[in-house]
Amino acid sequence: MAENLANQALEDDEPLFDAADVAIYLDDKLVKYFNGNDMASISWTTDNVTLEIDAQGAGTAVKNHDGRGTITLHLNRASDTWQDVMGFGASTGYHKIDITTPYEHVFSSKALLTKNPDINVGGGAQTVDAGFSCNKISLEGNKAA
């Protein structure tokens, strides 16, 4: 019986993720209609800390202040956001991206569409991955205690 209570307690702690709780905004406009399971990908260019070791094994840790990275929105081409992105072109205009999930808040106020995304036309869902290069991508926790 004690084992059943312990198993029940573990099951009660399991989170139930709902993708409908994720909100992605591009230039303060809600992004809708994605390409299946992936809505966005975030990748930072550099490590937060690097470790350098000299010839005798002494190490020095260096904090990196470079928050550059890429935010890719995985869109269905029927999305209004894709229509907006096509209007951007590969321009020098900055865009704001704000992503909130039940677990984190990711945002960048200086995102550039550095090139038009690759497009494939076929018999499946018509999708496009619009990648934005960002000067700084900020990451904050968003989970309620």
Phi, psi and omega in degrees: 000318179298323179295320178297321178294319179296317178296320179297319179298319178296318180295323180294334180276350183289128180286153174246102181281137177230114182299340177292345177276358179268132177236126179239128179239136172241117184053046177066014178249128182297129178272131179225157173075088185258179185261062178093233187280327184268130179258316180207154173233139179236132180220126177271145184284322187234162175287153176290327181221139172243152180239124179247133181243131179275181184298337181260006175092001177283135184251150174229125177265137182235124177282134182258132179254023182260106182259019180300155176180190181232133171246122180248125175264124182263099191251149164281140185290350175278355181291140174300330179298322178297322176299319177297314182299319179298329178287336179292317188063184176274082188250176177264006180282133179281148177233156180252131177237132182224120183237124178236125175241174176296349186245332183210164174234120181239133181207155175213133179262356180228078180249134180242135171277097189281340175204155175292140182290157174291145180233133173241133179247125182200199185274349181270189177301134184276106186238163179210143179248106181266111183262128179249126174276133187239139176295321179207128174250121180262144181230127177228150174288153181219014183271129177291139182287000000 
